[in-house]
Amino acid sequence: MGLYMLKNTGKDIEDGIAEKVKSDSIDYECYFESWLQNSPSLLFDDEDDGNTVLWIGRQVTASVGDVGKFPDLIGFNWY
């Protein structure tokens, strides 16, 4: 999918366009992980008040069959 940045082209945010960011020109992945870890409510709708995520790992090794994976964040919904 890739990383996109909102480029505002007018006075209103509705006029903005999403531009794909070159992977070598920006490195916000670690910041995004931290923001998501610190603000898990972003994952839920407004009416899901009280839902949160209990984070149990970050950049850990997880095995899927015979393949090792390195998920950014591992957590489960805690309500």
N, C-alpha and C positions, 0 to 999 in steps of 0.2 A: 504494500500500500504506500508506504513512504511518509515523510514528514512534510506538512504544509504550513505556510505562514499566511495570515490574513494581511492583504495589502489593501489599504483604504484608498479608493480612487476618487472619492467625493466627500461631501459634507456629512452624509449619513453612513452608518456602518453597513446598511443594506446595499450600498454601492460598492462595497469591497469585493475583492476576488481572492480566492485561495490559490496561492502559487506554490508549486512544489519546490522544496528547498534541496539544493545539492547536498548530499550526505557529507561531503568533505568540507563544506563551507560553514557548518554549524553543528554543534554537539550539545544539544539540550536533553539528550536521553536521560542522563543521570539526574538532571534537575526535574524533568517530568516525573521520573520515578519518585523522587522526594516529595514533589507537590501532591502526587496521587496518594502516597503513603500518609502524608499529613492531612489530606482532605478526602477521605474515602466517601464522604457524602455525595461527591460528584458522580458516583456510580449509580445513584438512586434518583428516582423521581421525587419531586417536592412532597407528594402525598405519602411517601414511604418514610415518614418521620420516625426516627428511632432506629432505623436500620444503620448498620455500620459494618465494617470489615475488620476482622481480627487477623492482622498480618502475622504470618508464621515464618516467612523467609523472604530474603531478597538476594538475587543473584546466586542461588544455590543450585546444586546439581540435582536433577530429577531424571529418573530413568523411565523411558517409554519403550517397553520391550527391550531390545538390545541397544537402543540408541540413547546416549546421554544428552539431555537438554539443559539449558540454563535460563529458566524463566526469570523475568525481571522482578516480579513480585508474586508471592504465593500467599493466599489468604482465603478465609471463608466468611460468608455472610453471617453476621451475629446480630440477632434481633431479640 
